[in-house]
Amino acid sequence: MGYEAIALPAQEATSTRYTYEMIDTLQPVQAAFAEILATGVEQVALVIIKLFYAQETRREHMTQSSAYLLSILRPMVRNTDYVFLQENTLYFVLRAANQQGGSIVETRLWEALLWRVHNMTEKEFLRPASMTIGHSGYQESNTSIEESIEAANVISLRYNWQGEKTSRKAPRHLPALPSTTEDESELPELARKLGIPYLNLLPQKLPAGVQRLVNPSLAQELRCFPIGRERNTLTVAMQNPQDNEALNRLHEETGLLIFPVLAHPETLQHALEQLV
């Protein structure tokens, strides 16, 4: 099975035990490459995620948090892929996947990681202060295992957590939204640059508790659609996730942290019509 699609087959995601290995050096990662190549498979991709914590954080707490996040991400790749944790760096060695397949998995892992980190609380595990992700393909990176690992260390995406006091402010240097967002093909790439998920579908029916959090008239005014709540964070689909005024209004009205995700204008409009 290759990585042609973003969703894993349901039976594979639920019927197999997924494991990973904690390592002290890169040798097991290199050995995983060599083992795959020795079977005659010519394509291997690698995704590397690096988690960074506040300097005063104790090492054992960082390790526990990184292991927790990896346990969330591990089922999102195949059981036949190799997964490693070296301190606070996560390695995903993907059998029979080229660089495009690595990019697909990178997107899948990054969106899941963002979602989980945004919804972490201090009572759970430590939230990373920042994180990065990168990927490579063995054939495309020409042509040694070491070069593949080096290529995957090049950062594709970076996210800096700004904390509760500033999380409602628009991060600096975000790419400007295009004058028109009708071209749906541009939106996933825009979401990647913003460091947030992109949803091309929105739920048809919301739990009553989520619906009550945002008044329909306010949702219409701010062009936002609440899609879920986890503890003190409300996830909201928006046409413009950089609308700092709308994010602040939502925080004031709900008393919750707001996690915006990007939605297509037509999809958002249809969802808002269901609230009336």
C-alpha positions as CSV (number, residue, x, y, z in Angstrom):
1,M,0.0,0.0,0.0
2,G,1.3,3.4,-0.9
3,Y,0.5,6.9,0.4
4,E,-1.8,8.0,-2.5
5,A,-4.5,9.1,-0.1
6,I,-4.5,10.9,3.2
7,A,-6.9,8.6,5.0
8,L,-5.7,5.2,6.3
9,P,-7.9,2.2,5.6
10,A,-10.2,1.8,8.6
11,Q,-9.3,-1.8,9.1
12,E,-5.6,-1.1,9.2
13,A,-6.0,1.8,11.6
14,T,-8.0,-0.3,14.1
15,S,-6.9,-3.9,13.8
16,T,-3.1,-3.7,14.2
17,R,-1.0,-2.9,17.1
18,Y,1.2,0.1,16.4
19,T,4.6,0.4,18.1
20,Y,7.6,2.7,18.1
21,E,11.2,2.5,19.5
22,M,12.9,4.9,21.8
23,I,16.5,5.4,20.7
24,D,19.7,7.2,21.8
25,T,21.4,7.6,18.4
26,L,20.5,7.7,14.7
27,Q,21.8,4.2,14.1
28,P,18.4,2.5,14.4
29,V,17.0,5.0,11.9
30,Q,19.8,4.3,9.4
31,A,19.4,0.5,10.1
32,A,15.6,0.8,9.2
33,F,16.5,2.4,5.9
34,A,19.1,-0.3,5.2
35,E,16.7,-3.1,6.1
36,I,13.9,-1.8,3.8
37,L,16.4,-1.3,0.9
38,A,17.8,-4.8,1.4
39,T,14.4,-6.3,0.6
40,G,14.5,-4.8,-2.9
41,V,12.2,-1.8,-2.1
42,E,13.7,1.2,-3.8
43,Q,11.5,3.9,-2.3
44,V,11.8,5.1,1.3
45,A,10.5,8.4,2.7
46,L,11.3,10.0,6.0
47,V,9.3,12.5,8.1
48,I,11.0,14.2,11.0
49,I,9.2,16.2,13.7
50,K,11.1,18.1,16.3
51,L,9.5,19.3,19.6
52,F,11.0,22.1,21.6
53,Y,10.1,22.9,25.2
54,A,10.8,25.8,27.6
55,Q,14.4,25.7,28.8
56,E,13.5,25.2,32.4
57,T,11.5,22.1,31.7
58,R,12.7,18.9,33.3
59,R,14.0,16.3,30.9
60,E,11.7,13.5,32.1
61,H,8.7,15.8,31.6
62,M,9.7,16.6,28.1
63,T,10.2,12.9,27.3
64,Q,6.7,12.0,28.7
65,S,5.1,14.7,26.7
66,S,6.9,13.8,23.5
67,A,6.0,10.1,24.0
68,Y,2.4,11.0,24.5
69,L,2.2,13.0,21.3
70,L,3.9,10.2,19.4
71,S,1.4,7.8,20.7
72,I,-1.3,10.0,19.1
73,L,0.5,10.2,15.8
74,R,1.7,6.6,15.5
75,P,-1.6,5.1,14.2
76,M,-1.5,7.6,11.4
77,V,1.2,5.7,9.5
78,R,1.2,2.0,8.6
79,N,2.2,-0.7,11.1
80,T,4.9,-1.7,8.6
81,D,6.6,1.7,8.9
82,Y,9.4,2.3,11.3
83,V,8.8,5.0,14.0
84,F,11.4,6.2,16.5
85,L,11.6,8.7,19.4
86,Q,15.0,10.2,20.1
87,E,14.7,12.6,23.0
88,N,12.1,15.1,21.6
89,T,12.6,14.2,17.9
90,L,10.2,11.9,16.1
91,Y,11.2,9.8,13.0
92,F,8.8,8.2,10.6
93,V,10.6,5.9,8.1
94,L,8.0,5.1,5.4
95,R,8.4,1.9,3.4
96,A,7.7,2.0,-0.3
97,A,6.9,5.8,-0.2
98,N,8.5,8.4,-2.4
99,Q,8.9,12.1,-1.6
100,Q,5.3,12.9,-2.6
101,G,4.1,10.2,-0.2
102,G,6.3,11.7,2.5
103,S,4.6,15.0,1.8
104,I,1.2,13.5,2.2
105,V,2.2,11.9,5.5
106,E,3.8,15.1,6.6
107,T,0.5,17.0,6.1
108,R,-1.5,14.3,7.9
109,L,0.9,14.3,10.9
110,W,1.2,18.0,11.1
111,E,-2.5,18.7,11.2
112,A,-3.1,16.0,13.8
113,L,-0.2,17.4,15.9
114,L,-1.5,21.0,15.7
115,W,-5.0,19.8,16.7
116,R,-3.7,17.9,19.7
117,V,-1.2,20.5,20.9
118,H,-3.8,23.3,20.7
119,N,-6.1,21.2,22.9
120,M,-3.6,20.2,25.5
121,T,-4.0,21.5,29.1
122,E,-1.5,21.9,31.9
123,K,-3.2,19.0,33.7
124,E,-2.3,16.6,30.9
125,F,1.2,16.8,29.4
126,L,3.5,19.7,28.6
127,R,2.7,21.7,25.5
128,P,5.8,22.2,23.3
129,A,6.9,25.8,23.0
130,S,7.5,25.3,19.3
131,M,7.7,22.4,16.8
132,T,9.0,21.8,13.2
133,I,8.4,19.2,10.6
134,G,10.3,18.1,7.4
135,H,10.4,15.2,5.0
136,S,12.5,13.6,2.2
137,G,12.4,10.8,-0.3
138,Y,15.4,8.4,-0.5
139,Q,15.6,8.4,-4.3
140,E,15.0,12.1,-4.7
141,S,17.5,13.1,-2.1
142,N,20.4,11.5,-4.0
143,T,21.2,8.8,-2.8
144,S,22.6,7.9,0.5
145,I,20.8,7.2,3.8
146,E,22.7,10.0,5.5
147,E,21.6,12.5,2.8
148,S,18.0,11.4,3.1
149,I,18.1,12.1,6.9
150,E,19.8,15.4,6.3
151,A,17.2,16.4,3.7
152,A,14.3,15.6,6.1
153,N,15.9,17.9,8.7
154,V,15.2,20.8,6.4
155,I,12.2,22.5,7.9
156,S,9.0,22.5,5.8
157,L,6.7,23.9,8.5
158,R,7.2,25.6,11.9
159,Y,4.8,26.5,14.7
160,N,5.5,28.6,17.8
161,W,3.1,28.4,20.6
162,Q,2.4,31.9,21.9
163,G,0.6,31.0,25.1
164,E,-2.8,31.8,26.4
165,K,-2.2,35.5,26.7
166,T,-1.2,36.0,23.1
167,S,-2.8,33.0,21.4
168,R,-5.7,35.2,20.3
169,K,-3.5,37.6,18.4
170,A,-2.6,37.0,14.8
171,P,1.0,35.7,14.6
172,R,3.5,37.9,12.9
173,H,4.5,37.5,9.3
174,L,1.6,35.3,8.3
175,P,1.0,35.2,4.5
176,A,-1.7,37.5,3.3
177,L,-5.0,36.0,2.4
178,P,-5.6,36.1,-1.4
179,S,-8.1,38.6,-2.7
180,T,-10.3,35.7,-3.7
181,T,-10.4,32.3,-2.0
182,E,-12.8,30.7,-4.5
183,D,-10.0,28.5,-5.9
184,E,-10.2,25.6,-3.5
185,S,-6.9,24.2,-4.7
186,E,-5.1,27.2,-3.0
187,L,-6.7,26.8,0.4
188,P,-4.8,23.7,1.7
189,E,-1.5,25.3,0.9
190,L,-2.6,28.5,2.6
191,A,-3.6,26.6,5.7
192,R,-0.2,25.0,5.8
193,K,1.5,28.4,5.7
194,L,-0.8,29.6,8.5
195,G,0.0,26.5,10.5
196,I,-3.7,25.5,10.9
197,P,-5.8,22.7,9.5
198,Y,-8.0,23.1,6.4
199,L,-11.4,21.5,6.3
200,N,-13.2,21.0,3.0
201,L,-16.2,19.5,4.8
202,L,-18.0,20.7,8.0
203,P,-20.3,18.7,10.3
204,Q,-23.9,18.6,9.3
205,K,-25.2,18.6,12.8
206,L,-23.5,20.0,15.9
207,P,-23.8,18.8,19.5
208,A,-26.3,21.1,21.3
209,G,-23.6,22.1,23.8
210,V,-21.4,23.4,21.0
211,Q,-24.2,25.2,19.3
212,R,-25.1,27.1,22.4
213,L,-21.6,28.5,22.8
214,V,-22.0,30.9,19.8
215,N,-25.2,32.8,19.1
216,P,-26.2,32.2,15.4
217,S,-26.4,36.0,14.7
218,L,-22.9,36.4,16.1
219,A,-21.7,33.4,14.0
220,Q,-23.2,35.1,10.9
221,E,-21.7,38.4,11.7
222,L,-18.2,37.1,12.3
223,R,-18.4,34.5,9.5
224,C,-17.4,31.7,11.9
225,F,-18.8,28.2,12.5
226,P,-18.1,26.4,15.8
227,I,-17.3,22.7,15.2
228,G,-16.1,21.4,18.5
229,R,-15.0,22.0,22.1
230,E,-12.3,20.2,24.1
231,R,-11.9,21.5,27.6
232,N,-11.1,25.2,27.4
233,T,-10.7,25.4,23.7
234,L,-13.3,26.1,21.0
235,T,-12.5,25.1,17.5
236,V,-14.1,27.4,14.9
237,A,-14.1,27.2,11.1
238,M,-13.5,30.6,9.5
239,Q,-13.0,32.1,6.1
240,N,-10.3,34.4,7.5
241,P,-8.5,32.8,10.5
242,Q,-6.3,35.9,10.7
243,D,-9.3,38.1,11.7
244,N,-8.0,39.1,15.1
245,E,-11.1,41.2,15.9
246,A,-13.4,38.2,15.4
247,L,-11.1,35.9,17.4
248,N,-11.2,38.4,20.3
249,R,-15.0,38.7,20.1
250,L,-15.4,35.0,20.2
251,H,-13.1,34.7,23.2
252,E,-15.0,37.5,25.0
253,E,-18.4,35.9,24.3
254,T,-17.4,32.3,25.2
255,G,-14.6,32.7,27.7
256,L,-12.7,30.0,25.8
257,L,-9.5,29.9,23.9
258,I,-10.2,30.0,20.1
259,F,-8.5,27.6,17.7
260,P,-9.4,28.7,14.1
261,V,-9.3,26.4,11.1
262,L,-9.7,27.4,7.5
263,A,-12.8,26.6,5.5
264,H,-13.9,27.3,1.9
265,P,-16.3,30.3,1.7
266,E,-19.1,28.3,0.1
267,T,-18.8,25.4,2.6
268,L,-18.8,27.9,5.4
269,Q,-21.8,29.8,4.1
270,H,-23.8,26.5,3.7
271,A,-23.0,25.6,7.3
272,L,-23.9,29.0,8.6
273,E,-27.3,28.8,6.9
274,Q,-28.0,25.7,8.9
275,L,-27.6,27.6,12.2
276,V,-30.5,30.0,11.4
